Amino acid sequence: MTDQVSESVKLVYPLRLVLKVAGITSAAWYRKPKHGKEKARRGPRVVITDQALLDEVREEITRGHFIDEGYKKTWKRLKRRGIKVSKARVYRVMRANNLLSVTRPKPERKVNEHKGNIKTDLPNRMWGTDGKRFFTRQDGWCWFFGVVDHFNDEILGWHVNKSGSRFDALEPVRMSVLKVFGSLDQHVCNGTGIFLRTDHGSQYDSHDFQRELKFLGLQYSPAFVRSPQCNGIIERFHRILDEQVLDLYEFESLEEARKIIGHFIQEYNRHWLIHRLGLYSPLEYREAYEKRRKYAA
């Protein structure tokens, strides 16, 4: 009708008048037809289907070094393999296929009286140590002792034995000092600023243990009484050791336990991804720190 001429004024009907009479908006008039094209999905183009992603997730879980890892660690490992997908999508696919890790109920928390920070920004500033018992068929109850660096949660030294004496508790400490400083000479740790955090177990309060710390030059940092959070780094590792090893195996002997625990600690230091480290393993985090320090020098 817009091309027709009015009989009264001999002019073409104005478009605004035509649209008003027809009850059509100008936007509807100028809108171009889609010619059957479907509306495209907004955002980046998906390069992997959900089924293909599910297959990759299952493969990652099967080939993994550890059990019951969550979707964030699975996403990180997929990313390292060059599979670029969002964290939310990995969560959705794993949830739909019942592949998420077990969600543990959070205990009712009491008021936290511990206000200090046991994490350090530099390596070899605070080490934590503690002991844990486990059972073997031939040797009965045995002990595990470990030393962890609060900087990157790396296990520096460890020891397992039938007895859990003060001398057994000293073994991973000596191992850690030897690993870091290359010597067990008197006062080898003097001037380094390293503190050793322990609880108030009889092994650590003993005269022999304290005398050895003074000989090596390690500064003693006991946790508050009945405050396990003060030694929480090694306590957290004990929980991981429970979930990944001690709750899964029925050890025949102490020697078998030593081999399995030793293998796990190697895998832990190299491959266990830690959230507070930005989903890096302890050794990866230390190597990245050393690289930054080298470039800054």
Secondary structure, DSSP 8 states (H G I E B T S, - for coil): -TTSB-TTT-SB--HHHHHHHHT--HHHHH----TT-----SSS---S-HHHHHHHHHHHHHH-SSSS--HHHHHHHHHHTT----HHHHHHHHHHTT-S--------------------SSTTSEEEEEEEEEEETTTEEEEEEEEEETTTTEEEEEEEES---HHHHHHHHHHHHHHHHS---TTTTTTS--EEEE-S-HHHHSHHHHHHHHHHT-EEEE--TT-GGGGHHHHHHHHHHIIIIITT--BSSHHHHHHHHHHHHHHHHHH--BGGGTSB-HHHHHHHHHHHHHHH-
